[in-house]
């Protein structure tokens, strides 16, 4: 539903899923991350082809932020986390500076990842 062109329906789906994620265990977020990674890869491909199909990008980024801050107890970043970071930063780099609708959730996600990652042990 998040990928549809029906904005009110997609917005509502993200709100409901966000409420659901706040009360769930980290396992659900672990299951959703690969799907969101595939979606980000598709959005990146579509944006590079100039099809302009990035309308759902702010919603996907908001959903990623919700998942990152849902109170999960995961402290280790795995391969999916790093691939999500890569694709979010790559998409953010392609956006115009005036596109705050997409840039704000992208930067929020990047900040959440950096803030919640464990400190390095030197």
N, C-alpha and C positions, 0 to 999 in steps of 0.2 A: 504494500500500500504506500510505503514511503516513496517509491519510485514513480507513482502515477503522476499524471499532470493535474490531478484534482487536488489543489492546494489545501482546501479545508479538510478533506479526508486524510491527507498525509499529515497535516499538523495534528489532527486529533489522534491519529495512530501513534505518533511520536509521544504525545502527552500520556496516552494510556500505557504505552510500553515503558515510558520513564517512571510512571507511578508503580508499575509492576516491578521494575528493576530495583527500585528503592527497597522493596520488601523481600527481595529474593536473595538467594545465595549466589556466591561468585560463579558457581557452575554454569548458570544460564549465560552469564557474560562470556564465559569461555566458549560456549557453544555458538554464540552470536558473532564473535569476532571474525571467524573465517568468512562468514557470509558478508559482513560489512567490508572486509578486505576485497572480496570479489567485486562488490558494488563500487568501491573506490577505484579499483583497477578499470572497471568499465567506464566510469565517469571520466577518468583520466584519458582513456582512449578516445572517448567521444569528444572531449574538449580539445584534444590534439588534432582531431579530424575536422574541427570547426562545425560540428553539428549543433553546438549550443545546448546540449542536453544536460547542463549542470544545474537545472532548476531545483533538483532534489539535494544538491550538495549541502546547503546549510542544514537541512534536516538530518542528513546522515552524520554530519559533524556534531550536531547537537546530541544525537543519539550516542555517538562515541564518547562525548564528554560525560553524559549521564552514566554510561557504563563504567567509565574510568573512576567516577566519584561515587559509585553506588555503594560504597562501604565494603568493597571486596577486601579480602585479607591477602590477596596475592601481592607478594613483595618482589617477585622475580619477573623480569621482563623476558619473555620468550621470543621465538622467531616471529610469531604473529604480531606481537607488540611492535617489533622493530620494522616489520613490513608496513604496518599501519602508519607508524611515524614517517616512514619514507614517502608513502603515497600522499599523506596529508601535507607534508612539507613541499612535495613536488607540485601538488595541485595549488597550494597557496602561492607558490612562486610564479605560477602562470596567471594568477588573478590580477586584475587592475587594482591599483591602490584605492580607487573609489568604490570598489565592491565590498563594502563593509558587511553586507549581509552574509557573505561567505568567509571573509577574512576574520571577523571576530570569533565565530565558532572554531575556525581552524587554529587561530592563536590560542584560544581557550583550551583546545584539546592538547596542543603542544605544551602549554604551560602545565596542564594537569599531569601529563606524562612525566615531565621533568620534576614537578613538585612531589609526585607520589613515588618516584623511583627511589630505591634505597641509596643511601650515601655510599660512595666508593670507599673501599678499604685500602688505603695506601700504606 
